[in-house]
């Protein structure tokens, strides 16, 4: 299957693992306590679940084993808390790219590191959101408009300390983010040029 995707130039969007907090105890020390308390089935701590590291290693074996297949690893390589690790894998696998879906909450609280990451891998980062309203605070279209405004603010400004989601209570954790003010050439790549190239769509 992976080889066929490579032969047909079909990029593979792959989601492996979840935020690191989902693999730690759901207690007062877990920064995503409220999220996990609301969704206890999202926790992979204990039991028979593989560890976060084991999941990422298994994914890496797939990417390494199919070098002619382009993999888009969702959610900033499924490890947005550790851009050093994501960078190491991007350096190791030229057939790997990432998207930023649902992870500006993590990227925006490490803005200097994130800005360097976007600069270095500007040809391998794709725009995505992967978000839906939480509860009934906003109708879908209003939520979408507010969400895109936040993404644009993160990517295009150097604003400080603002919400990463349009919600009364931050859905992932109680922190705020900072903009990384990317230059226009990188924004064009992230917003559409990188995706168009992988999908072989003329722009």
Secondary structure, DSSP 8 states (H G I E B T S, - for coil): -HHHHHHTT--EEE-----GGGGS-SSTT-TTHHHHHH-GGG---STT---HHHHHHHHHHHHHH-TTS-EEEHHHHHTTT-HHHHHHHHHH-TTEEEE-TT-HHHHTTSHHHHHHHHHHTTTSEE-------STTSS-HHHHHHHHHHHHHHHHH----SB-SSSSSS-SS-S--B------HHHHHIIIIIHHHHHTT---
